[in-house]
Amino acid sequence: MTARNGPSDRVRIDKWLWAARFFKTRSLAARACDLGRVEMNGQQCKPSREVRPGDLLRVKNDAGDFQLEILALSQMRGPAAVAQALYRETDASRESRRQLAEERKAMPYFEAPGEGRPSKRDRRQIDRLRGRV
């Protein structure tokens, strides 16, 4: 029987991303690694790659593009305050995400008219137009 290392010695990147709350499930974190949306120290990585404090990560998810440094390891998903203590986001990353959010807010939102089923009134107008009255 071999001795296992303690939980703080080695952590898979997919498990760490899940514990740090970048992805809702561990399988989503693994899929992001497989699709090349997670880079460690400038290189794409597989979900089984182990992380260590001091590693630099680049994570692309629905919330944005994060560049961060790992400060601590965890295999358990905890409260958001604990998860935020696991990493430090770079100032450039924080600024670029803020700027993208401002640009998104400044863009006008257009709703396409007539989406969904026509109302009874619309249906009657369509029927009149097609000559079915």
Secondary structure, DSSP 8 states (H G I E B T S, - for coil): ------TTT-EEHHHHHHHTTSSSSHHHHHHHHHTT-EEETTEE--TT-EE-TT-EEEEEETTEEEEEEE----SS---HHHHHTTEEE-HHHHHHHHHHHHHHHHS-----TT-SS--HHHHHHHHHHHT--
